[in-house]
Amino acid sequence: MSDLFDAASDRGAPLADAARPATLEEVVGQEHILGPGKMLLESIRRDTLFSMILWGPPGTGKTTIAHVIAGTTGSIFVPFSAVLGGVKEVRAIVDEAREQKKHFGRRTILFVDEIHRFNKAQQDAFLPHVEKGTITLIGATTENPSFALNSPLLSRCRVLVLTPLTVDHLVAILRHGIRILRARYGLDLEVGDRILEAMALAAAGDARRALGALELVATTMSGRRLEGGGERRLVVTDADAEKILGEKALRYDRSGEEHYNTTSAFIKSMRGSDPDAALYYLARMLEAGEDPLFILRRMMIFAAEDVGMADPQALVQATSATFAFEHVGLPEGYLPMAQAAIYLATAPKSNSAIASYRRALGSVREHGALAVPMHLRNPVTDLMKEQGYGDGYRYPHDLPGHWVPEDYLPDGLAGCRFYEPSEIGYEKTIKARLDRMTEIRSRAADKEGKR
């Protein structure tokens, strides 16, 4: 029996290219720039594109977005590789774009893949033509544009940041890939949900890597074909997938008990100020194939909930680690994650933020929407001024110490304290300052009462 995939090289483009969306409706992920009402989506639909730089990790949709633009815009679309082309080719494209605009009124969109590979002189060749509107430039890069591109060119483009695709996004893309493989080979290909999820986890946000794994698993299988009833059937098993993904990736179940047990142990180790245990569970989750962005989201929540005002820099550390991971990816992405985990575990702890919010929320629910004091209202119209909006408000920055003893809570809640700082870490400083302010406010109120 001949192999179903013997002629794969004659069957068309690699799966990652064949599965590339052709329309806006087919694009998966990047909703923050392509969602309903978003600027890029509307500009594509209206064919009013602006020069832009698409910045993001590999496999997140930079070239896909360019292809969608090519298929939907009424402009001339010219793809260009910064690796293969140079200034001479750019000038020829610009000359043709100038002629098209002059004689036919058609705009030219120049898509430059890996634009960070252009040197300063090559990037400068774009400047006057982007500025004059001769071409609309769309550059794609995996490098930080602030460092990879000249400031003059960067100032003439909008930077759109693409983020790693989620596991759910990648599973949807893999299902589309399966449909393509079925049609391409006339094959009833079956891949279980668990294997698809393992492939998505192993891809770490990269659609190209996920589709490459799927294609490799399918094309390297042997002895799994069943014939009968005129139907060819190929079932991908755990053993087949392990050849590509490895056994560990398939053993980790995001929805199973071990997932929740390990996540809980990680959080509680940081809460208990044990950096060694926190690092152990972090490494265990990453090695098992957990979505790093899930771990980072938990760390950001932890920074606000468990460290809080005892060290306000904790949230900065967790957020910075997330930003760093999104632009570095694995394998090096574990470094900012490990640094943040150590910081969070060793930081002083306070849950005052969540406790304070709950007290404030309880007051809102008990008393309802009390009237905002008149002196705090913004007198945006003459009528509001006549009604007394803003009367008596004292601007703190006009006074010594940039503070004034004032009542800001609604009538009926004066003197209420929802935030009770602890004596730990930075909160000790906050507590001392608030206590002094309370004392000054109390003395001011006493003076008012004696008048």
Secondary structure, DSSP 8 states (H G I E B T S, - for coil): ---TTTTGGGS-S-HHHHT--SSGGG--S-HHHHSTT-HHHHHHHHT----EEEE--TTSSHHHHHHHHHHH-SSEEEEEETTT--HHHHHHHHHHHHHHHHHH---EEEEEETGGGS-HHHHHTTHHHHHHTSEEEEEEESS-HHHHS-HHHHHTSEEEE-----HHHHHHHHHHHHHHHHHHHT-EEEE-HHHHHHHHHHHTT-HHHHHHHHHHHHHH--S-EEEETTEEEEEE-HHHHHHHH-HHHHH--TTSHHHHHHHHHHHHHHHTT-HHHHHHHHHHHHHHT--HHHHHHHHHHHIIIIIGGG-THHHHHHHHHHHHHHHH-TTTTHHHHHHHHHHHHHS----HHHHHHHHHHHHHHHH-S----GGGS---SHHHHHTTTTTT---GGGSGGG------S-TT-TT-------SSTHHHHHHHHHHHHHHHHHHHHHHHHH-
